Amino acid sequence: MKKKYQVDENGYYGRFGGTYVPEILYRCVKDLQERYLSELEDETFQHTYRELLRDYAGRPSPLYHASRLSRETGCRIYLKREDLNHTGAHKINNAVGQILLAQRMGKSRIIAETGAGQHGVAVATVCALMNMPCVVYMGRTDVERQQPNVQRMQMLGATVAPVTSGNMTLKDATNEAIRDWCCHPADTFYIIGSTTGPHPYPDMVARLQSIISEEIKWQLREKEGRDYPDWLIACVGGGSNAAGTIYHYTDDERVKIVLAEAGGKGISSGMSAATLRLGREGIIHGTRTLVMQNEDGQIEEPYSISAGLDYPGIGPVHAYLAEMKRIEALAIDDDEALEAAFELTRLEGIIPALESAHALGALKKLRFRPEDIVVVTVSGRGDKDMDTYIRTSMNQ
């Protein structure tokens, strides 16, 4: 299934991707590049990985026909329910795979970054399962607005390290995680949560998340008699749930792909995280991709109501797909995401994460035929965002 839009042997998607790391990390990144494919494709690895996804994470996640939302939108909408996974999001798919890889490579310590906290919770969970020490870096702004996830990580035994540099969000947490990695390259495995970072992370994370599109194919065949939708819609920040949603469909031109990014207060407001619309080519956190930056190349601080989408870069695979016009990128602003979240809650009794609400917000910006089959990935549940939802409803 890997054809035109997949990574090449040098770790690039077109002109995006590659490996830009400090010299002290070169050896451990090189080791990972040389081993990740053979390890991930090993029969024993696959058996353990899929067994854990089934018996521990609760896969397959349902593909749910949202009948009331479908009537409201005028097409057949299916929700890929990643919110029903153990830990409440798609992040567990990747965390399970990378902790197994870390063990096979003889690493004894885990670090991670997190924004909304779902990746941090997933990493803390698998570290508890595998009895490995774990440090999760999280911007202080996100620590304050995602307290339920902070408490979950701490209960699971992880050390949550608040980061006070920059605007104290995901970018800054990633910076600190990389500094830690530079200080402990021999024994530490960095579990990156999205399709960002130096090669092979973007490809590795996409492969581990591709269980999402793998399941969509057979679930649609069961429900609709065909294994492809007319539309795939997912939210995108760094891009892990988006990469997993589209992995088996990027070369299928019958499928329209829409990625919803965080418009914030509006793409012209100066308070946005719409990297596909506003970014320019640059290097961030070890990869060449689209980056929100000024004319001097200084990174501009992103903004979103969603802690998981306010990242100033984007996975190189998504930058490439946008350049090749294989995907349509839509900027969904805060109010549109909130409206979509409350609508899904009212119509289907499902409270989505604010990240997922951006994908749902794209529905009103697209024109569908009554016979169209639309799959929207609900990447996480909204427990962590209840304070925001409650404050919003009180202000209306």
Phi, psi and chi 1 to 4 in degrees:
 res  aa     phi    psi   chi1   chi2   chi3   chi4
   1 MET       -   -9.6  -63.2  -58.0  -61.2      -
   2 LYS   -91.6  108.9  -61.5  176.4  -65.4  174.8
   3 LYS  -128.1 -116.3  -61.3 -175.8  179.9   71.2
   4 LYS   -59.3  -38.8 -178.9  176.5  179.4 -178.1
   5 TYR  -102.2   10.4  -62.1  106.8      -      -
   6 GLN   -93.7  168.3  -61.6  -59.2  -34.9      -
   7 VAL   -65.2  146.8   71.3      -      -      -
   8 ASP   -91.8 -178.4   66.8   19.8      -      -
   9 GLU   -67.0  -15.4   62.8  -84.5   10.2      -
  10 ASN   -99.7    3.9  -63.0  -47.6      -      -
  11 GLY    86.7   23.4      -      -      -      -
  12 TYR  -116.4  146.0  -77.6   88.0      -      -
  13 TYR  -109.0   97.7  -56.5   84.2      -      -
  14 GLY    61.8 -123.4      -      -      -      -
  15 ARG   -93.8    0.6   62.2 -165.1  172.6  101.3
  16 PHE  -103.2  149.0  -59.5  110.2      -      -
  17 GLY   116.6 -140.9      -      -      -      -
  18 GLY    85.7 -171.3      -      -      -      -
  19 THR  -133.1  108.0  -52.8      -      -      -
  20 TYR  -124.9   89.6  -59.6   86.1      -      -
  21 VAL  -131.0  156.4  -65.0      -      -      -
  22 PRO   -59.8  152.2  -20.1   30.8      -      -
  23 GLU   -57.0  -33.9 -173.7  174.9  -12.0      -
  24 ILE   -65.1  -22.6 -164.9  169.5      -      -
  25 LEU   -95.2   -5.1  -66.1  177.9      -      -
  26 TYR   -58.5  -44.8  178.7   80.5      -      -
  27 ARG   -64.3  -46.1 -176.5   66.5  -99.6  166.5
  28 CYS   -70.9  -33.5   58.0      -      -      -
  29 VAL   -68.2  -40.1  171.7      -      -      -
  30 LYS   -62.3  -42.6 -173.6   68.1  173.1  175.9
  31 ASP   -58.8  -43.2  -72.6  -15.6      -      -
  32 LEU   -64.7  -42.2 -172.3   57.9      -      -
  33 GLN   -59.2  -39.7  -69.1  172.0   -7.7      -
  34 GLU   -76.3  -22.1  -68.0  172.6  -10.8      -
  35 ARG  -111.2  -21.8  -68.8 -174.5   58.9  177.2
  36 TYR   -62.3  -40.2   85.6  104.9      -      -
  37 LEU   -67.4  -47.1  -85.0 -178.4      -      -
  38 SER   -64.6  -36.7   61.0      -      -      -
  39 GLU   -69.1  -46.4  -64.1  -73.3   -2.1      -
  40 LEU   -65.2  -31.4  -95.9   56.0      -      -
  41 GLU   -90.9   -5.0  -66.6  171.2   -5.1      -
  42 ASP   -62.3  138.6  177.6   77.2      -      -
  43 GLU   -61.3  -40.8 -175.6  176.2  -17.3      -
  44 THR   -66.0  -43.3  -57.7      -      -      -
  45 PHE   -58.4  -50.4  177.7   95.2      -      -
  46 GLN   -60.7  -39.5  -81.1  -65.8  -43.0      -
  47 HIS   -62.4  -47.8  173.9   77.6      -      -
  48 THR   -66.8  -43.4  -54.8      -      -      -
  49 TYR   -59.1  -50.5  174.9   61.0      -      -
  50 ARG   -71.6  -31.6  -71.2  176.7  179.1  -89.8
  51 GLU   -64.2  -43.4 -176.3  177.6   58.5      -
  52 LEU   -66.6  -40.2  -76.7  169.5      -      -
  53 LEU   -61.1  -38.6  -71.7 -174.8      -      -
  54 ARG   -75.0  -54.0 -177.5 -171.7   68.9 -127.5
  55 ASP   -88.9  -22.1  -61.9  -23.4      -      -
  56 TYR  -106.9  -48.0 -173.1   70.2      -      -
  57 ALA   -84.9  -20.8      -      -      -      -
  58 GLY    92.4   21.1      -      -      -      -
  59 ARG   -80.3  157.4  -58.8 -158.1   72.1   88.7
  60 PRO   -75.2  147.5   28.6  -35.8      -      -
  61 SER   -77.2  143.6   65.4      -      -      -
  62 PRO   -65.7  151.2  -18.1   30.8      -      -
  63 LEU  -107.0  104.7 -173.3   68.2      -      -
  64 TYR  -102.2  126.9  166.2   66.6      -      -
  65 HIS   -79.7  110.7  177.1 -134.0      -      -
  66 ALA   -86.3   89.3      -      -      -      -
  67 SER   -68.8  -40.8   58.3      -      -      -
  68 ARG   -71.5  -41.1  -66.2 -174.1   66.5 -162.4
  69 LEU   -64.4  -34.6 -177.0   61.6      -      -
  70 SER   -62.7  -46.4  -65.3      -      -      -
  71 ARG   -62.4  -38.8  -72.8 -165.3  -65.4  -88.3
  72 GLU   -66.0  -34.2 -168.9   83.3    9.6      -
  73 THR   -93.5  -26.0  -50.8      -      -      -
  74 GLY    89.2   31.4      -      -      -      -
  75 CYS  -158.8 -176.0   58.8      -      -      -
  76 ARG   -98.0  108.6  -69.5 -177.2   62.9   77.9
  77 ILE  -104.6  128.7  -65.2  178.7      -      -
  78 TYR  -114.0  139.6  -74.4   91.4      -      -
  79 LEU  -107.2  122.2  -56.7  178.9      -      -
  80 LYS   -83.0  111.4 -176.1   56.8  172.2  161.8
  81 ARG   -88.2   67.2  -63.1  -68.4  -53.0  -80.7
  82 GLU   -67.7  -16.6  -65.9  -60.5  -65.0      -
  83 ASP   -66.4  -16.1   58.2  -50.8      -      -
  84 LEU   -91.6   -1.6  -65.6 -179.8      -      -
  85 ASN   -65.6  156.6  -68.9  -28.2      -      -
  86 HIS   -56.3  134.9  179.1   41.9      -      -
  87 THR    80.9   -6.8   72.6      -      -      -
  88 GLY    88.8   15.8      -      -      -      -
  89 ALA  -162.9  175.3      -      -      -      -
  90 HIS   -69.4  -16.4   66.6  -68.8      -      -
  91 LYS   -58.4  -27.5  -64.1  -66.6 -171.9 -179.6
  92 ILE   -63.7  -30.0 -167.3   71.0      -      -
  93 ASN   -57.9  -45.9  -53.0  -35.2      -      -
  94 ASN   -74.7  -41.0  172.8   58.1      -      -
  95 ALA   -63.5  -41.3      -      -      -      -
  96 VAL   -60.5  -46.6  166.1      -      -      -
  97 GLY   -64.4  -43.9      -      -      -      -
  98 GLN   -72.3  -32.4  -73.0 -158.5   47.8      -
  99 ILE   -68.2  -35.4 -164.1   80.7      -      -
 100 LEU   -65.1  -40.6  -68.0  175.1      -      -
 101 LEU   -65.3  -42.1 -178.0   57.2      -      -
 102 ALA   -58.8  -42.9      -      -      -      -
 103 GLN   -63.1  -43.4  -73.3 -175.3  -37.4      -
 104 ARG   -67.3  -23.9  -68.9  167.7   75.1   99.4
 105 MET   -93.4    5.1  -65.3 -175.8   68.1      -
 106 GLY    77.1   19.9      -      -      -      -
 107 LYS   -81.5  148.4  -57.8  -63.5 -176.6  177.8
 108 SER  -120.5   -0.1   59.0      -      -      -
 109 ARG  -143.9  140.2  175.9  176.3  178.7  -92.2
 110 ILE  -118.3  137.3  -60.0  -62.8      -      -
 111 ILE  -126.1  158.6   60.2  171.4      -      -
 112 ALA  -156.5  162.6      -      -      -      -
 113 GLU  -113.9  157.4   87.1  -62.9  -32.8      -
 114 THR  -153.7  151.0 -163.6      -      -      -
 115 GLY  -108.4  -77.6      -      -      -      -
 116 ALA   -70.2  -14.4      -      -      -      -
 117 GLY   100.8  -13.5      -      -      -      -
 118 GLN   -67.6  -39.5  -72.4  -57.0  126.3      -
 119 HIS   -67.0  -40.9  173.9   58.0      -      -
 120 GLY   -60.6  -42.4      -      -      -      -
 121 VAL   -63.9  -42.6  168.5      -      -      -
 122 ALA   -62.4  -43.4      -      -      -      -
 123 VAL   -66.7  -44.2  172.2      -      -      -
 124 ALA   -60.1  -36.3      -      -      -      -
 125 THR   -64.7  -50.1  -62.5      -      -      -
 126 VAL   -71.5  -28.0  -62.8      -      -      -
 127 CYS   -68.6  -38.0  -74.8      -      -      -
 128 ALA   -63.5  -43.0      -      -      -      -
 129 LEU   -60.2  -40.9  177.3   66.6      -      -
 130 MET   -98.3    3.4  -59.1  -62.4 -177.5      -
 131 ASN    58.0   52.5 -167.4   28.9      -      -
 132 MET  -123.3  138.7  -66.0 -177.4   73.5      -
 133 PRO   -67.0  149.6   24.4  -32.8      -      -
 134 CYS  -146.4  132.7  170.0      -      -      -
 135 VAL  -119.9  125.9  178.4      -      -      -
 136 VAL  -113.1  121.2  179.0      -      -      -
 137 TYR   -90.5  132.9  -70.2   92.0      -      -
 138 MET  -147.3  129.7 -171.4  174.7 -167.6      -
 139 GLY   -59.9  142.0      -      -      -      -
 140 ARG   -59.8  -34.0 -175.9  171.4  -67.2  -80.0
 141 THR   -58.6  -43.4  -61.3      -      -      -
 142 ASP   -72.5  -33.9  -66.1  -25.4      -      -
 143 VAL   -57.4  -41.4  167.6      -      -      -
 144 GLU   -72.8  -36.4  -67.6  171.5   -4.3      -
 145 ARG   -93.7   -3.2   61.5  179.8  172.3  175.7
 146 GLN  -128.3   44.6  -61.2  -68.7  -20.7      -
 147 GLN   -56.6  -39.1  -91.3  -62.4  -57.8      -
 148 PRO   -57.6  -40.6  -27.0   36.5      -      -
 149 ASN   -72.3  -34.5  -83.3  -18.4      -      -
 150 VAL   -59.9  -45.6  174.0      -      -      -
 151 GLN   -65.4  -37.3  -67.4  162.9   -6.4      -
 152 ARG   -63.7  -45.2  -69.0  167.5   76.0 -168.1
 153 MET   -59.9  -43.7  -74.2 -176.6  -87.0      -
 154 GLN   -66.0  -39.8  -68.2  170.9  -25.7      -
 155 MET   -64.0  -31.9 -175.1  172.1  178.7      -
 156 LEU   -77.4   -6.3  -73.3  159.8      -      -
 157 GLY   101.1    2.8      -      -      -      -
 158 ALA   -79.5  151.1      -      -      -      -
 159 THR   -91.2  119.0  -62.0      -      -      -
 160 VAL   -95.9  118.2  179.2      -      -      -
 161 ALA  -104.4  104.4      -      -      -      -
 162 PRO   -67.6  139.1  -17.3   31.4      -      -
 163 VAL  -111.0  130.7  176.7      -      -      -
 164 THR  -113.0    8.4   56.7      -      -      -
 165 SER   -87.6  162.5   58.8      -      -      -
 166 GLY    59.2 -140.2      -      -      -      -
 167 ASN   -94.3   13.7   64.4  -14.9      -      -
 168 MET    61.6   44.5  -59.4 -176.4  -72.7      -
 169 THR  -128.5 -153.4   55.0      -      -      -
 170 LEU   -60.7  -43.1  179.8   56.9      -      -
 171 LYS   -55.5  -45.1  164.8 -177.1   67.2   69.1
 172 ASP   -72.2  -34.0  -46.6  -66.2      -      -
 173 ALA   -64.2  -39.1      -      -      -      -
 174 THR   -65.5  -41.8  -55.5      -      -      -
 175 ASN   -55.9  -45.3  -70.1  -18.9      -      -
 176 GLU   -69.2  -37.0  -70.9  -57.8  -42.7      -
 177 ALA   -63.1  -39.7      -      -      -      -
 178 ILE   -66.5  -38.9  -68.7  172.9      -      -
 179 ARG   -60.9  -43.1  -70.8 -171.1 -176.0   98.6
 180 ASP   -60.5  -46.1 -177.2  -46.4      -      -
 181 TRP   -58.2  -41.5 -161.8   16.7      -      -
 182 CYS   -62.1  -30.3  -71.7      -      -      -
 183 CYS   -84.0  -19.0  -65.6      -      -      -
 184 HIS  -136.9   56.3  -52.5   91.6      -      -
 185 PRO   -70.4  -26.6   26.3  -34.4      -      -
 186 ALA   -74.5  -44.2      -      -      -      -
 187 ASP  -106.5   -5.0   65.6  -18.2      -      -
 188 THR  -104.1  135.5  -63.7      -      -      -
 189 PHE  -110.9  126.5 -168.3   99.2      -      -
 190 TYR   -94.4  110.7 -178.9    9.7      -      -
 191 ILE   -88.2   98.7  -62.0 -176.5      -      -
 192 ILE   -79.5  138.5  -66.0  179.9      -      -
 193 GLY   -92.2   -7.1      -      -      -      -
 194 SER  -137.5 -179.6 -158.6      -      -      -
 195 THR   -84.5   47.0   51.2      -      -      -
 196 THR  -120.3 -176.4   55.1      -      -      -
 197 GLY    88.0  176.2      -      -      -      -
 198 PRO   -70.2  154.6   28.4  -36.5      -      -
 199 HIS   -57.7  132.3  175.5   64.2      -      -
 200 PRO  -102.3   11.3   37.9  -38.0      -      -
 201 TYR   -55.4  -48.0  -80.4  101.9      -      -
 202 PRO   -56.9  -43.0  -27.1   36.9      -      -
 203 ASP   -72.0  -41.3 -177.2   50.9      -      -
 204 MET   -62.6  -46.5 -179.9  167.3   62.9      -
 205 VAL   -64.7  -41.6  173.8      -      -      -
 206 ALA   -60.6  -41.9      -      -      -      -
 207 ARG   -64.0  -43.3  -74.3  171.1 -179.4  -90.4
 208 LEU   -69.2  -29.4  -67.4  170.5      -      -
 209 GLN   -86.2  -10.0  -68.3  -69.0    0.1      -
 210 SER   -66.5   -7.6   71.6      -      -      -
 211 ILE   -57.6  -26.3 -171.2   69.2      -      -
 212 ILE   -64.3  -54.5  -60.7  172.8      -      -
 213 SER   -71.7  -29.8   57.0      -      -      -
 214 GLU   -58.9  -43.9  178.2 -176.7  -46.3      -
 215 GLU   -70.8  -39.1  -69.7  175.9    1.4      -
 216 ILE   -55.4  -40.1  -70.1  171.8      -      -
 217 LYS   -60.5  -51.2  -71.1 -180.0   76.6   71.2
 218 TRP   -77.9  -27.4   64.4 -102.3      -      -
 219 GLN   -69.5  -40.1  -71.8  171.5  -35.3      -
 220 LEU   -65.8  -37.3  -84.4  179.3      -      -
 221 ARG   -60.9  -40.2 -169.5 -178.2  -61.3  112.9
 222 GLU   -67.2  -40.0  -74.3 -176.2  -10.2      -
 223 LYS   -89.8  -32.4  -66.2  175.1 -179.4  -66.7
 224 GLU  -123.1   -5.3  -66.2  -72.8  -11.2      -
 225 GLY    78.8   10.3      -      -      -      -
 226 ARG  -147.6  155.7   69.8 -173.4 -146.0 -160.7
 227 ASP  -102.2   17.9   66.3   -2.6      -      -
 228 TYR  -139.5  146.8   68.4   94.8      -      -
 229 PRO   -91.8  173.2   35.0  -33.8      -      -
 230 ASP   -83.0  -31.5  -63.1  -67.9      -      -
 231 TRP  -135.8  141.4  -62.0   79.4      -      -
 232 LEU  -120.7  131.6  -81.0  173.5      -      -
 233 ILE  -132.0  131.1  -56.7  174.7      -      -
 234 ALA  -147.5  154.9      -      -      -      -
 235 CYS   -80.1  157.9   65.5      -      -      -
 236 VAL  -143.4  126.8   63.1      -      -      -
 237 GLY  -118.8  -91.1      -      -      -      -
 238 GLY   -73.4  -41.4      -      -      -      -
 239 GLY   120.7   20.5      -      -      -      -
 240 SER   -75.1  -44.9   60.2      -      -      -
 241 ASN   -70.0  -32.3   95.4   89.7      -      -
 242 ALA   -64.8  -44.8      -      -      -      -
 243 ALA   -61.9  -41.1      -      -      -      -
 244 GLY   -67.8  -36.8      -      -      -      -
 245 THR   -65.7  -37.5  -61.4      -      -      -
 246 ILE  -102.2   -3.8   70.8  178.1      -      -
 247 TYR   -52.2  -47.1 -168.9   87.4      -      -
 248 HIS   -88.4    7.8  -71.9   88.6      -      -
 249 TYR  -123.5   -4.1  -67.9  106.5      -      -
 250 THR   -61.5  -30.5   52.0      -      -      -
 251 ASP   -94.3    3.6  -70.1  -69.8      -      -
 252 ASP   -98.4   98.2 -171.4  -17.3      -      -
 253 GLU   -70.4   -7.0  -61.5  -67.1  -20.6      -
 254 ARG   -71.6  -18.0  -63.1  171.3  -63.2 -177.4
 255 VAL  -102.5  121.8 -178.2      -      -      -
 256 LYS   -83.2  134.7  -59.0  180.0 -176.2   69.2
 257 ILE  -116.6  126.2  -62.0  172.5      -      -
 258 VAL  -123.2  125.7  176.6      -      -      -
 259 LEU  -113.1  127.4  -59.9 -174.8      -      -
 260 ALA  -102.3  117.5      -      -      -      -
 261 GLU  -108.5  170.5   53.8 -176.3   -5.6      -
 262 ALA   -81.7  109.4      -      -      -      -
 263 GLY   -78.8  -14.8      -      -      -      -
 264 GLY    62.9 -126.7      -      -      -      -
 265 LYS   -87.4    6.4  -60.3  -65.1 -175.0 -177.1
 266 GLY   123.7  142.5      -      -      -      -
 267 ILE   -68.2  -16.1   59.1  172.5      -      -
 268 SER  -102.1    6.9  -59.4      -      -      -
 269 SER   -86.8  -15.7   67.8      -      -      -
 270 GLY    81.4    1.3      -      -      -      -
 271 MET  -128.3   79.9  -62.5 -176.5   66.9      -
 272 SER  -150.5  164.0  176.5      -      -      -
 273 ALA  -132.4   32.5      -      -      -      -
 274 ALA   -85.8   74.6      -      -      -      -
 275 THR   -64.2  -37.6  -52.1      -      -      -
 276 LEU   -65.2  -27.2  -71.8  171.1      -      -
 277 ARG   -90.0  -37.2  -67.9  -74.6  -62.0  -85.4
 278 LEU  -108.6  -13.8  -58.8  173.9      -      -
 279 GLY   -77.7  156.6      -      -      -      -
 280 ARG  -126.2  157.1  -65.6 -175.4  -68.0  118.4
 281 GLU   -58.8  132.4 -176.7  177.1  -11.4      -
 282 GLY  -168.8 -174.8      -      -      -      -
 283 ILE  -118.9  129.9  -64.9  171.5      -      -
 284 ILE  -144.6  131.5 -174.4  171.1      -      -
 285 HIS    50.4   42.9  -62.4  142.7      -      -
 286 GLY    91.4    3.3      -      -      -      -
 287 THR  -138.2  150.8 -168.4      -      -      -
 288 ARG   -91.1  122.6 -179.9  179.5  -64.8  -83.5
 289 THR  -158.1 -165.3 -174.4      -      -      -
 290 LEU   -85.3  133.4  -64.7  176.2      -      -
 291 VAL  -134.1  139.6 -177.1      -      -      -
 292 MET   -78.3  112.3  -66.7  179.2   63.3      -
 293 GLN  -150.2  159.0   54.9 -172.8  -51.2      -
 294 ASN   -89.1 -174.9   61.3   26.3      -      -
 295 GLU   -65.2  -21.4  -67.1 -179.0   -3.8      -
 296 ASP   -90.4    2.7  -62.8  -38.3      -      -
 297 GLY    82.9    9.5      -      -      -      -
 298 GLN   -84.0  134.7  -62.8  -61.2  -53.1      -
 299 ILE   -65.7  132.0  -68.0  174.7      -      -
 300 GLU   -89.6  139.1  -64.9 -174.8  -25.1      -
 301 GLU   -69.4  126.0  -62.2  -67.7   -7.4      -
 302 PRO   -81.7  164.8   32.2  -34.4      -      -
 303 TYR  -142.7  138.7  162.2   80.0      -      -
 304 SER  -156.7  151.7  170.5      -      -      -
 305 ILE   -65.3  -19.9 -164.9  172.1      -      -
 306 SER   -94.9  122.5  160.8      -      -      -
 307 ALA   -67.3  -21.3      -      -      -      -
 308 GLY   -89.9   -6.8      -      -      -      -
 309 LEU  -114.1   -5.6  -61.2 -176.9      -      -
 310 ASP   -87.9   67.8   58.8   -7.7      -      -
 311 TYR  -118.7  135.3 -177.1   64.9      -      -
 312 PRO   -81.4   -2.1   30.9  -36.8      -      -
 313 GLY  -120.7 -166.3      -      -      -      -
 314 ILE  -159.3  154.7 -164.8  163.4      -      -
 315 GLY   -55.9  138.8      -      -      -      -
 316 PRO   -60.2  -29.0   20.8  -32.6      -      -
 317 VAL   -63.5  -38.6   59.9      -      -      -
 318 HIS   -73.8  -35.7  -56.9  -55.5      -      -
 319 ALA   -60.4  -42.0      -      -      -      -
 320 TYR   -67.7  -44.5  178.9   57.5      -      -
 321 LEU   -61.9  -36.9  -70.0  169.3      -      -
 322 ALA   -67.8  -42.5      -      -      -      -
 323 GLU   -62.6  -37.0 -178.9  175.5   70.3      -
 324 MET   -82.2    0.4  -61.6  -64.8  -71.5      -
 325 LYS    60.5   29.0  -57.7 -170.0 -174.9  -53.0
 326 ARG   -81.6  -23.8  178.6   62.9 -173.1   97.4
 327 ILE  -120.0  156.9   62.4  171.8      -      -
 328 GLU  -107.8  125.1  179.5 -179.9   -1.4      -
 329 ALA  -100.1  128.2      -      -      -      -
 330 LEU  -119.4  132.9  -66.4  179.3      -      -
 331 ALA   -91.5  118.5      -      -      -      -
 332 ILE  -106.9  120.4  -52.4  -58.7      -      -
 333 ASP   -82.0  172.0   65.6   31.2      -      -
 334 ASP   -54.4  -48.7  -69.1   -8.2      -      -
 335 ASP   -63.9  -38.8  -69.9  -19.2      -      -
 336 GLU   -66.1  -38.6  -68.6  167.0  -25.6      -
 337 ALA   -66.5  -43.0      -      -      -      -
 338 LEU   -63.3  -42.7  -72.8  165.9      -      -
 339 GLU   -59.8  -42.7  180.0 -176.5   -9.5      -
 340 ALA   -66.5  -37.3      -      -      -      -
 341 ALA   -64.3  -45.6      -      -      -      -
 342 PHE   -68.1  -33.1  -77.4  108.0      -      -
 343 GLU   -66.5  -44.6  179.9  179.5   51.4      -
 344 LEU   -63.1  -40.5 -176.3   68.9      -      -
 345 THR   -61.5  -43.2  -56.9      -      -      -
 346 ARG   -69.8  -40.7  173.9  175.2   55.7   83.7
 347 LEU   -84.4  -35.8  -67.1  176.2      -      -
 348 GLU  -122.5   -3.7  -59.6  -69.7  -11.5      -
 349 GLY    68.7   29.3      -      -      -      -
 350 ILE  -121.9  121.2  -61.6  169.3      -      -
 351 ILE   -97.0  109.9  -57.0  174.4      -      -
 352 PRO   -87.2  158.9   35.5  -35.9      -      -
 353 ALA   -62.8  154.3      -      -      -      -
 354 LEU   -59.4  -33.3  -86.2  166.6      -      -
 355 GLU   -60.2  -51.1  -68.1   78.5   16.0      -
 356 SER   -62.0  -32.3  -49.8      -      -      -
 357 ALA   -60.7  -27.9      -      -      -      -
 358 HIS   -66.8  -38.5  -74.6   72.5      -      -
 359 ALA   -64.2  -42.4      -      -      -      -
 360 LEU   -65.2  -32.7  -65.9  157.4      -      -
 361 GLY   -65.4  -20.5      -      -      -      -
 362 ALA   -70.2  -22.3      -      -      -      -
 363 LEU   -58.1  -38.7  -68.4  170.8      -      -
 364 LYS   -76.1   -9.3  -68.1 -170.8 -176.5  -54.2
 365 LYS  -100.6    1.4  -63.8 -165.2  170.3 -169.5
 366 LEU  -118.4  156.1  -60.7  166.7      -      -
 367 ARG  -111.1  121.4  -61.6 -174.3   65.0  178.7
 368 PHE  -113.8  154.5  -56.0  110.5      -      -
 369 ARG   -90.4  153.2  -59.1  169.2  -58.8  173.9
 370 PRO   -56.6  -30.6  -24.9   34.1      -      -
 371 GLU   -87.0   -4.1   64.5  -89.3   23.4      -
 372 ASP   -65.6  139.3  -80.8  -14.2      -      -
 373 ILE  -102.4  120.7  -63.8  172.0      -      -
 374 VAL  -120.3  126.2 -179.9      -      -      -
 375 VAL  -110.6  122.8  173.8      -      -      -
 376 VAL  -114.1  126.7 -177.6      -      -      -
 377 THR   -84.8  118.8  -66.3      -      -      -
 378 VAL   -89.9   95.0 -179.7      -      -      -
 379 SER   -71.3  -20.7   56.7      -      -      -
 380 GLY  -163.9  164.6      -      -      -      -
 381 ARG   -94.6  162.4   62.8  179.2  179.7 -126.0
 382 GLY   -92.7   10.7      -      -      -      -
 383 ASP   -53.0  -44.7  -53.1   36.1      -      -
 384 LYS   -66.5  -18.9   65.6 -175.7 -179.7   58.8
 385 ASP  -105.4   10.8  -62.3  -48.5      -      -
 386 MET   -60.8  -37.0  -73.3  -51.0  -59.8      -
 387 ASP   -59.7  -43.3  -76.6  -11.7      -      -
 388 THR   -64.4  -45.1  -58.6      -      -      -
 389 TYR   -62.6  -41.7  -73.5  144.6      -      -
 390 ILE   -66.2  -45.1  -67.9  168.0      -      -
 391 ARG   -61.0  -40.3  -74.9 -161.5  -51.2  -88.3
 392 THR   -64.2  -46.3  -59.0      -      -      -
 393 SER   -65.8  -32.6   62.4      -      -      -
 394 MET   -71.1  -27.5  -68.8  176.6   62.9      -
 395 ASN   -85.7   -9.2  -68.3  -27.2      -      -
 396 GLN   -84.4      -  -71.9  179.6  -18.5      -
